[in-house]
Amino acid sequence: MLYIGIDAAKDKHDCCIVDSDGEFKCDGFTFANSKEGFEKFLEIVKQSLSSKDKIIKVGLKSTGYYSTNLLSFLNSQGFEVVVFNPLSVSRSRTANSLRRTKTDKNDSRYIVQLLMSGNFKPYHKQSYHILRLKSLSRARFRLVKEIQPLKNRYRRLIHLLFPELQGFFCKLDIPAVITLLTALPGAKDIAACNITKLANILSTASRGRFKRAKAEALKRLAKNSIAEYNQGDAFELKLTLQRIQFLENQKAEIEAEIRNVMSEIKSPITSINGVGDVLGAAILAEIGDINTFSSSAKLLAFAGCEPSTYQSGKFTATNTPMVKHGSRYLRNALYLAVKSAYLHSPSFRAYIDRKRAQGKHFYTAMSHGIKKMVRVVFVVLKRNITFTEPI
């Protein structure tokens, strides 16, 4: 058997080849992240093969999008590929040497050692739908992270330009308020606006929900506002609202695309109360093939939601944090799914309330809810059955 360790990077990949006897066939060669580089790699592998080397195992450190094309190439060549968590390689490096030396060449050697030491499951290429959902879900995740600071900025500007508005409408991010402030960004603008024009803006933006009486009350509120008008803040508010609307429209497009994919695959995960197409897609995309996991505990560990363990001598810690070494996208989706399930699923609500009644902190109770969600998701996907609320 031939073992190959590759440390993937942006422009080049470092490689180490060892046979089953532990003899280095090729140590520390580099090939470019290009078609010519891949052909050079194949040529060196062929030169390293002997008559007894029937199987080729390739170990690869997961480096995000840097390793994506290389991974696809290795699969197309029929190699048995194992993808390692970068943390595993880092721990192997620390265990083998006390010196603080980290090089790509050394990392390829440690990857080979990991490959030879354990019985790791080979990587299986994910289906087209899962890969598509993964790209869409992560793009949506990044958009949400981008929108939130803008919304915080928007609330700050509202406090400067019209602080009384926060109690006048139920929410500040509804379309009627955004349309109103895009046209009239401050209390001074609203107070000076003709009542008929103001009523038309509110009525059109709210689809007839807000009548003329609402516009008159808003105008009176604006006239009595304590805000000091700043034209620069008003201009910034307009631009901020335009950016928020643009990003929200993009998010809506992504969610529509996600729903299209979910309608094609018809996954039973959406039968779980509180898990819709968007959250279900995020969970499915990060899990990939559920058959990779033999138990829900391993799926929980993959998400990084299992509690850490600390024991020394006679002391055993009872209050430990999550390890958080897994997929942050999966953790986020599971947490949001549990929050939604608490509102829509009687069994999840009863379970979390029971944990709270035991004196557990809110987030500790939510972590128990995540464990329950992982168990439910594991069974639903593993058996391909729909979820039904227990009686």
C-alpha positions as CSV (number, residue, x, y, z in Angstrom):
1,M,0.0,0.0,0.0
2,L,1.1,3.5,-0.8
3,Y,0.4,6.4,1.6
4,I,0.4,9.9,0.3
5,G,0.1,13.0,2.5
6,I,-0.8,16.3,0.9
7,D,-0.8,19.7,2.6
8,A,-3.0,21.9,0.3
9,A,-2.5,25.6,-0.1
10,K,-3.6,28.4,-2.4
11,D,-1.0,28.2,-5.2
12,K,0.9,25.0,-4.5
13,H,0.6,21.7,-2.6
14,D,3.3,19.9,-0.5
15,C,3.4,16.1,-0.8
16,C,5.0,13.2,1.0
17,I,4.8,9.5,-0.2
18,V,5.5,6.5,2.1
19,D,5.0,2.8,1.4
20,S,3.5,0.3,3.9
21,D,7.0,-0.5,5.3
22,G,7.4,3.2,6.3
23,E,10.0,3.9,3.7
24,F,9.9,7.3,2.1
25,K,9.4,7.0,-1.6
26,C,9.3,10.7,-2.1
27,D,9.7,13.3,0.6
28,G,8.8,16.9,0.4
29,F,8.1,17.6,-3.2
30,T,5.8,20.4,-4.3
31,F,3.4,20.7,-7.2
32,A,1.4,23.7,-8.5
33,N,-2.3,24.1,-8.1
34,S,-2.8,23.8,-11.8
35,K,-3.4,21.2,-14.5
36,E,0.3,20.9,-15.1
37,G,0.9,20.5,-11.4
38,F,-1.7,17.7,-11.1
39,E,-0.1,15.9,-14.0
40,K,3.3,16.2,-12.4
41,F,1.8,14.7,-9.2
42,L,0.4,11.7,-11.1
43,E,3.7,11.1,-12.8
44,I,5.6,11.0,-9.4
45,V,3.0,8.7,-7.9
46,K,3.4,6.3,-10.9
47,Q,7.2,6.4,-10.4
48,S,6.8,5.6,-6.7
49,L,4.5,2.6,-7.3
50,S,6.0,-0.9,-6.9
51,S,4.6,-4.3,-7.7
52,K,3.3,-4.8,-4.1
53,D,1.6,-1.4,-3.9
54,K,-1.9,-2.2,-5.1
55,I,-3.8,0.4,-3.0
56,I,-3.2,4.1,-2.9
57,K,-4.4,6.1,0.1
58,V,-4.3,9.9,0.1
59,G,-4.5,12.0,3.2
60,L,-5.6,15.6,2.8
61,K,-5.9,18.4,5.3
62,S,-9.1,20.3,4.9
63,T,-8.3,23.9,4.0
64,G,-11.6,25.1,2.7
65,Y,-11.8,26.2,-0.9
66,Y,-8.0,25.8,-1.4
67,S,-8.4,22.0,-1.3
68,T,-11.8,21.7,-3.2
69,N,-10.4,21.4,-6.8
70,L,-7.6,19.0,-5.6
71,L,-10.1,16.8,-3.8
72,S,-12.3,16.6,-6.9
73,F,-9.2,15.7,-9.0
74,L,-8.1,12.9,-6.6
75,N,-11.6,11.4,-6.6
76,S,-11.7,11.5,-10.4
77,Q,-8.4,9.4,-10.4
78,G,-10.0,6.8,-8.2
79,F,-7.7,7.3,-5.2
80,E,-9.0,6.5,-1.7
81,V,-9.0,9.9,0.0
82,V,-9.2,10.7,3.7
83,V,-9.9,14.3,4.7
84,F,-8.4,15.3,8.1
85,N,-9.5,18.1,10.4
86,P,-6.7,20.7,10.6
87,L,-6.9,20.4,14.3
88,S,-5.9,16.7,14.1
89,V,-2.8,17.6,12.1
90,S,-1.9,20.4,14.6
91,R,-2.3,18.0,17.5
92,S,-0.1,15.4,15.8
93,R,2.5,18.1,15.2
94,T,2.5,19.1,18.9
95,A,2.7,15.4,20.0
96,N,5.7,14.7,17.8
97,S,7.8,17.7,18.6
98,L,8.2,20.2,21.4
99,R,9.7,22.7,19.0
100,R,7.4,25.4,17.6
101,T,8.1,24.7,13.9
102,K,5.3,24.6,11.5
103,T,6.0,24.1,7.8
104,D,4.0,22.7,4.9
105,K,6.6,20.1,4.3
106,N,6.4,18.8,7.9
107,D,2.6,18.9,7.8
108,S,2.5,16.5,4.8
109,R,4.6,14.1,6.9
110,Y,2.2,14.3,9.9
111,I,-0.7,13.7,7.5
112,V,1.0,10.5,6.3
113,Q,1.5,9.4,9.9
114,L,-2.2,10.0,10.7
115,L,-3.1,8.1,7.6
116,M,-1.0,5.1,8.6
117,S,-2.0,5.1,12.2
118,G,-5.8,4.9,12.1
119,N,-8.7,3.3,10.3
120,F,-10.2,6.5,8.9
121,K,-13.3,6.5,6.7
122,P,-12.6,7.6,3.1
123,Y,-14.1,10.7,1.7
124,H,-17.2,10.2,-0.5
125,K,-18.1,12.8,-3.0
126,Q,-21.3,14.6,-2.1
127,S,-24.3,14.7,-4.4
128,Y,-25.0,17.6,-6.7
129,H,-28.0,18.8,-4.6
130,I,-26.0,18.7,-1.3
131,L,-23.1,20.7,-2.8
132,R,-25.5,23.2,-4.2
133,L,-27.3,23.6,-0.9
134,K,-24.0,24.0,0.9
135,S,-23.0,26.9,-1.3
136,L,-26.4,28.6,-1.0
137,S,-26.7,28.1,2.7
138,R,-23.2,29.4,3.4
139,A,-23.8,32.4,1.1
140,R,-27.0,33.2,3.0
141,F,-25.2,32.8,6.3
142,R,-22.6,35.4,5.2
143,L,-25.4,37.8,4.0
144,V,-27.1,37.6,7.4
145,K,-23.8,38.4,9.1
146,E,-23.3,41.4,6.7
147,I,-26.9,42.7,7.2
148,Q,-26.8,42.7,11.1
149,P,-24.1,45.5,11.5
150,L,-26.1,47.6,9.0
151,K,-29.3,47.1,11.1
152,N,-27.4,48.1,14.2
153,R,-26.2,51.3,12.4
154,Y,-29.7,51.9,11.2
155,R,-31.1,51.8,14.8
156,R,-28.4,54.2,16.0
157,L,-29.3,56.7,13.2
158,I,-33.0,56.4,14.1
159,H,-32.1,57.3,17.7
160,L,-30.3,60.5,16.5
161,L,-32.9,61.6,13.9
162,F,-36.2,60.5,15.4
163,P,-35.9,58.6,18.7
164,E,-39.7,58.6,19.4
165,L,-40.3,56.5,16.3
166,Q,-39.1,53.3,18.1
167,G,-42.3,53.2,20.1
168,F,-44.7,54.4,17.4
169,F,-44.3,51.3,15.1
170,C,-44.2,47.7,16.3
171,K,-41.0,47.1,14.5
172,L,-38.5,49.4,12.8
173,D,-37.5,46.9,10.0
174,I,-41.0,46.5,8.4
175,P,-41.3,47.7,4.8
176,A,-43.5,50.6,5.7
177,V,-41.0,52.2,8.0
178,I,-38.1,51.6,5.6
179,T,-40.0,53.1,2.7
180,L,-41.0,56.1,4.9
181,L,-37.5,56.8,6.1
182,T,-35.9,56.4,2.7
183,A,-38.2,59.3,1.5
184,L,-38.2,61.2,4.8
185,P,-35.2,60.3,6.9
186,G,-35.7,62.5,9.9
187,A,-38.3,64.0,12.3
188,K,-37.8,67.4,10.7
189,D,-38.6,66.0,7.2
190,I,-41.7,64.2,8.4
191,A,-43.0,67.3,10.3
192,A,-42.5,69.4,7.2
193,C,-44.2,67.0,4.8
194,N,-47.7,67.6,3.5
195,I,-50.2,65.4,5.3
196,T,-51.7,64.0,2.1
197,K,-48.3,63.0,0.8
198,L,-47.3,61.4,4.1
199,A,-50.6,59.5,4.2
200,N,-50.0,58.2,0.7
201,I,-46.5,57.1,1.5
202,L,-47.6,55.1,4.6
203,S,-50.7,53.7,2.9
204,T,-48.8,52.5,-0.2
205,A,-45.9,51.1,1.8
206,S,-48.2,49.2,4.2
207,R,-50.6,48.1,1.5
208,G,-53.5,50.0,3.0
209,R,-52.8,48.9,6.6
210,F,-51.9,52.4,7.8
211,K,-54.6,55.0,7.3
212,R,-54.6,58.8,7.3
213,A,-55.1,58.8,11.1
214,K,-51.8,57.0,11.5
215,A,-50.1,59.6,9.3
216,E,-51.6,62.5,11.4
217,A,-50.4,60.9,14.6
218,L,-46.9,60.5,13.1
219,K,-46.8,64.1,12.0
220,R,-47.7,65.3,15.5
221,L,-45.1,63.0,17.0
222,A,-42.4,64.4,14.6
223,K,-43.3,68.0,15.5
224,N,-42.7,67.3,19.2
225,S,-39.5,65.3,18.6
226,I,-36.4,66.1,20.6
227,A,-34.1,65.2,17.7
228,E,-31.6,67.7,16.4
229,Y,-31.6,67.4,12.6
230,N,-28.2,66.6,11.0
231,Q,-28.2,66.5,7.3
232,G,-25.1,64.2,7.2
233,D,-26.9,61.6,9.4
234,A,-30.0,61.8,7.3
235,F,-28.0,61.2,4.1
236,E,-26.2,58.2,5.8
237,L,-29.6,56.8,6.9
238,K,-30.8,56.8,3.3
239,L,-27.7,55.0,2.1
240,T,-27.8,52.5,4.9
241,L,-31.5,51.7,4.1
242,Q,-30.6,51.2,0.5
243,R,-27.9,48.8,1.3
244,I,-30.1,46.8,3.7
245,Q,-32.8,46.6,1.1
246,F,-30.3,45.4,-1.5
247,L,-28.9,42.7,0.7
248,E,-32.4,41.6,1.9
249,N,-33.4,41.2,-1.8
250,Q,-30.3,39.1,-2.4
251,K,-31.2,37.0,0.7
252,A,-34.7,36.5,-0.6
253,E,-33.3,35.3,-4.0
254,I,-31.0,32.8,-2.2
255,E,-33.9,31.5,-0.1
256,A,-36.1,31.0,-3.2
257,E,-33.3,29.0,-4.8
258,I,-32.9,26.9,-1.6
259,R,-36.6,26.2,-1.6
260,N,-36.4,25.0,-5.2
261,V,-33.6,22.6,-4.4
262,M,-35.4,21.3,-1.3
263,S,-38.6,20.7,-3.3
264,E,-36.5,18.5,-5.6
265,I,-34.9,16.3,-2.9
266,K,-38.0,16.1,-0.7
267,S,-36.1,15.5,2.5
268,P,-38.0,14.3,5.6
269,I,-36.0,16.8,7.7
270,T,-38.6,19.5,7.1
271,S,-41.2,17.3,8.9
272,I,-39.6,18.3,12.2
273,N,-41.7,21.1,13.7
274,G,-39.7,24.3,13.5
275,V,-37.3,23.1,10.7
276,G,-38.3,24.7,7.4
277,D,-36.6,24.7,4.0
278,V,-33.9,27.2,4.9
279,L,-32.8,25.7,8.2
280,G,-33.3,22.1,6.9
281,A,-31.1,22.9,3.9
282,A,-28.3,24.3,6.2
283,I,-28.4,21.2,8.3
284,L,-28.4,18.8,5.4
285,A,-25.7,20.7,3.6
286,E,-23.3,20.5,6.5
287,I,-24.0,16.9,7.4
288,G,-23.7,15.6,3.8
289,D,-24.1,11.9,3.8
290,I,-25.8,10.8,7.1
291,N,-24.3,7.3,6.6
292,T,-20.9,8.7,7.4
293,F,-22.1,8.8,11.1
294,S,-22.7,5.6,13.0
295,S,-24.5,7.3,15.9
296,S,-26.1,10.6,16.9
297,A,-23.2,11.1,19.4
298,K,-20.7,11.3,16.5
299,L,-23.0,13.7,14.6
300,L,-23.1,15.9,17.8
301,A,-19.3,15.8,18.0
302,F,-19.1,16.8,14.3
303,A,-21.3,19.8,15.0
304,G,-19.0,20.7,17.9
305,C,-21.9,20.7,20.3
306,E,-20.8,18.1,22.7
307,P,-19.6,19.2,26.2
308,S,-15.8,19.1,26.9
309,T,-14.5,16.7,29.6
310,Y,-12.0,17.6,32.3
311,Q,-10.8,15.1,34.9
312,S,-7.6,15.2,36.9
313,G,-6.9,13.0,40.0
314,K,-10.0,13.0,42.2
315,F,-11.5,16.1,40.5
316,T,-14.0,15.9,37.7
317,A,-15.5,19.1,36.2
318,T,-19.3,19.1,36.1
319,N,-19.7,22.4,34.3
320,T,-17.7,22.5,31.0
321,P,-18.2,24.4,27.8
322,M,-18.9,23.0,24.3
323,V,-15.9,22.0,22.4
324,K,-16.9,24.0,19.3
325,H,-14.4,22.2,17.0
326,G,-17.0,21.3,14.4
327,S,-18.9,23.1,11.7
328,R,-20.0,26.6,12.9
329,Y,-22.6,26.7,10.2
330,L,-24.1,23.5,11.5
331,R,-24.0,24.7,15.1
332,N,-25.8,27.9,14.1
333,A,-28.5,26.1,12.1
334,L,-29.1,23.7,15.0
335,Y,-29.4,26.5,17.5
336,L,-31.9,28.4,15.3
337,A,-33.8,25.1,14.7
338,V,-34.1,24.5,18.4
339,K,-35.3,28.1,19.0
340,S,-37.9,27.6,16.3
341,A,-38.9,24.2,17.6
342,Y,-39.4,25.6,21.1
343,L,-42.2,27.8,19.6
344,H,-43.7,25.1,17.3
345,S,-43.1,21.7,18.8
346,P,-44.8,20.8,22.1
347,S,-42.2,18.0,22.8
348,F,-39.3,20.3,22.4
349,R,-40.9,23.0,24.5
350,A,-41.7,20.5,27.3
351,Y,-38.1,19.2,27.2
352,I,-36.4,22.6,27.4
353,D,-38.9,23.8,30.1
354,R,-38.1,20.7,32.1
355,K,-34.4,21.4,31.9
356,R,-35.1,25.0,33.0
357,A,-37.2,23.8,35.9
358,Q,-34.2,21.7,37.0
359,G,-32.3,25.0,37.6
360,K,-30.2,24.9,34.4
361,H,-29.1,28.2,32.7
362,F,-31.0,29.1,29.6
363,Y,-28.1,28.3,27.3
364,T,-27.4,25.0,29.1
365,A,-31.1,24.1,28.5
366,M,-30.7,25.1,24.9
367,S,-27.6,22.9,24.5
368,H,-29.8,20.0,25.8
369,G,-32.3,21.0,23.1
370,I,-29.6,20.8,20.5
371,K,-28.7,17.3,21.6
372,K,-32.4,16.3,21.3
373,M,-32.5,17.9,17.8
374,V,-29.4,16.1,16.7
375,R,-31.0,12.8,17.9
376,V,-34.2,13.5,16.0
377,V,-32.4,14.6,12.8
378,F,-30.2,11.5,12.9
379,V,-33.1,9.1,13.2
380,V,-35.2,11.0,10.6
381,L,-32.4,11.0,8.0
382,K,-31.0,7.6,8.8
383,R,-34.4,5.8,8.5
384,N,-35.8,8.3,5.9
385,I,-39.0,8.7,7.9
386,T,-41.1,11.7,8.8
387,F,-41.1,13.1,12.3
388,T,-44.3,12.8,14.4
389,E,-44.8,14.5,17.7
390,P,-44.9,12.0,20.6
391,I,-48.2,11.7,22.4
